């Protein structure tokens, strides 16, 4: 049982780390001389970064991605704290339903963020507010990590739903 508990804790911490990296790191869309995420766009040849603000045409889409990624990270951290509390407070035989619900909310938020970015990426990167052509890029590793975090949070949410407290 102790090994299973250690695996669940490591899996949850890995999910949270993936969410933090994909939310913070600047590699959702990359090209030869630029990389961009939901916060800013950086040029590799001049080492300068430009914040994505409301001057961009598709700023509402970017704000939706920002908000849902932040929410998913917060939900994942709260789910971990609730799991630790429930670990000591639940009676034997009860399920970690509250932890599961919070973790599944985190899963839903990261899915919404990655889906919005996937759907709107053409409009996001055709904006004339960028000083260089960014439409000739591809998805970066932060975007991929967001989808991997979706899978991890979904799996851990289901694990918590199935898991019963044992001695």
C-alpha positions in Angstrom: 0.0 0.0 0.0 2.9 2.3 0.8 4.3 1.8 -2.7 1.0 2.6 -4.3 0.7 5.7 -2.2 4.2 6.9 -3.2 3.3 6.2 -6.9 0.1 8.3 -6.7 2.0 11.2 -5.0 4.8 11.1 -7.5 2.3 10.9 -10.4 0.3 13.9 -9.0 3.5 16.0 -8.5 4.6 15.2 -12.0 1.2 16.4 -13.3 1.6 19.6 -11.4 5.1 20.1 -12.7 4.0 19.5 -16.3 1.2 22.1 -15.8 3.6 24.7 -14.4 6.1 24.2 -17.2 3.6 24.3 -19.9 1.9 27.4 -18.4 5.1 29.4 -17.7 7.6 28.3 -20.4 7.8 30.2 -23.7 7.4 27.5 -26.3 3.8 27.0 -27.4 4.6 28.0 -31.0 8.2 28.0 -32.3 9.8 29.0 -35.6 13.3 29.5 -36.9 13.9 33.0 -35.4 11.1 33.3 -32.8 9.2 31.4 -30.0 6.0 32.4 -28.5 3.5 31.3 -25.8 0.4 32.7 -24.3 2.3 35.5 -22.5 4.9 36.9 -24.8 6.8 36.5 -28.1 10.6 36.4 -28.2 13.0 36.8 -31.2 16.0 34.6 -31.1 18.2 36.8 -33.3 17.8 39.9 -31.2 17.0 38.3 -27.8 14.1 40.7 -27.3 10.6 39.8 -26.1 7.3 41.5 -26.7 4.4 41.0 -24.3 1.1 39.9 -25.9 -1.4 42.6 -24.9 -4.8 43.8 -25.9 -3.4 45.4 -29.0 -3.4 41.9 -30.6 -6.5 41.0 -32.6 -7.1 37.6 -31.0 -6.2 38.7 -27.4 -9.5 37.3 -26.0 -8.5 33.8 -27.1 -5.1 34.2 -25.6 -6.7 35.4 -22.3 -9.0 32.4 -22.3 -6.0 30.1 -22.7 -4.1 32.0 -20.0 -7.0 31.8 -17.5 -7.7 28.1 -18.1 -4.1 27.1 -17.8 -3.7 29.1 -14.5 -7.0 27.5 -13.2 -5.8 24.0 -14.1 -2.5 24.5 -12.3 -4.3 25.9 -9.2 -6.9 23.0 -9.3 -4.1 20.5 -9.5 -2.2 22.0 -6.5 -5.5 22.2 -4.5 -6.3 18.6 -5.4 -2.9 17.5 -4.0 -3.5 19.4 -0.7 -7.0 18.0 -0.4 -5.6 14.5 -1.1 -3.1 14.9 1.7 -5.9 16.2 4.1 -8.2 13.3 3.1 -5.4 10.8 3.6 -5.5 11.6 7.3 -9.1 12.5 7.7 -11.1 9.9 5.8 -12.4 6.8 7.4 -11.2 3.4 6.2 -13.0 2.2 3.0 -14.1 5.7 1.8 -13.1 7.1 -1.6 -11.2 10.2 -2.4 -14.1 11.7 -4.3 -13.4 15.4 -3.6 -9.8 15.0 -4.7 -11.0 13.3 -7.9 -13.5 16.0 -8.7 -10.9 18.8 -8.2 -8.3 16.9 -10.3 -10.9 16.2 -13.1 -11.7 20.0 -13.1 -7.9 20.6 -13.6 -8.1 18.1 -16.5 -11.0 19.9 -18.0 -9.3 23.3 -17.7 -6.1 22.2 -19.4 -8.2 20.5 -22.2 -10.1 23.7 -22.8 -6.9 25.7 -22.9 -5.1 23.4 -25.3 -8.2 23.0 -27.5 -8.7 26.8 -27.8 -5.1 27.2 -28.7 -5.3 24.4 -31.3 -8.5 25.8 -32.8 -7.4 29.5 -32.9 -3.7 29.1 -33.7 -4.0 30.2 -37.3 -5.9 33.4 -36.4 -3.5 34.0 -33.4 -0.4 33.9 -35.5 -1.7 35.8 -38.6 -2.0 38.9 -36.5 -0.4 42.0 -38.1 0.7 43.2 -34.6 3.6 40.8 -34.7 6.7 42.5 -36.1 7.8 39.3 -38.0 5.9 36.5 -39.8 5.1 33.9 -37.1 2.6 31.8 -39.1 5.4 29.7 -40.4 6.1 28.0 -37.1 5.0 24.8 -35.4 3.8 23.6 -32.1 6.5 23.8 -29.4 7.2 21.5 -26.5 5.1 23.5 -24.0 2.0 22.9 -26.1 2.8 19.2 -26.2 3.4 19.2 -22.4 0.0 20.7 -21.9 -1.6 17.8 -23.7 0.5 15.3 -21.8 -0.6 17.1 -18.6 -4.2 16.7 -19.7 -3.7 12.9 -19.9 -1.9 12.8 -16.6 -4.5 14.8 -14.8 -7.3 12.6 -16.3 -5.5 9.4 -15.3 -4.9 10.7 -11.7 -8.5 12.0 -11.4 -9.8 8.5 -12.3 -7.2 6.9 -10.0 -8.5 9.0 -7.1 -12.1 8.1 -7.9 -11.3 4.3 -7.8 -8.9 4.5 -4.8 -10.2 3.6 -1.4 -8.5 4.4 1.9 -7.0 1.3 3.3 -4.9 0.5 6.3 
